Amino acid sequence: MTTPHQRFRQGDAEELLAVRKDKTTGELYSLVIDIQETFPDALRFKVNGVVLNFLVDENEQRYEPKRIAHFPDDVIDITVVGPIATLENPPI
């Protein structure tokens, strides 16, 4: 039996990480802190160019620790968020 997993990619590095199962809904998901153990800079995630939202509970509150949905047939790209330029600090 294969362990349920998700494929993640950051640049040229690609890893398969085991997923978790919600005890109430049975849905599979990945904890951001689990992903960050392999990819320390991971903050945001994309599938097919679409930025993923963090999962929320029945009250529309984000789970803590943060989690993302399972996409079994897709590679999730890891996005590293850099500093945001402001008018006081324009890009050079």
HELIX and SHEET records of a PDB file:
HELIX    1   1 VAL A   32  THR A   38  1                                   7    
SHEET    1   A 5 ALA A  13  ALA A  18  0                                        
SHEET    2   A 5 HIS A   5  GLN A  10 -1                                        
SHEET    3   A 5 VAL A  75  THR A  79  1                                        
SHEET    4   A 5 ARG A  44  VAL A  47 -1                                        
SHEET    5   A 5 VAL A  50  VAL A  51 -1                                        
SHEET    1   B 3 ARG A  20  LYS A  21  0                                        
SHEET    2   B 3 LEU A  28  LEU A  31 -1                                        
SHEET    3   B 3 ARG A  67  ALA A  69 -1                                        
END                                                                             
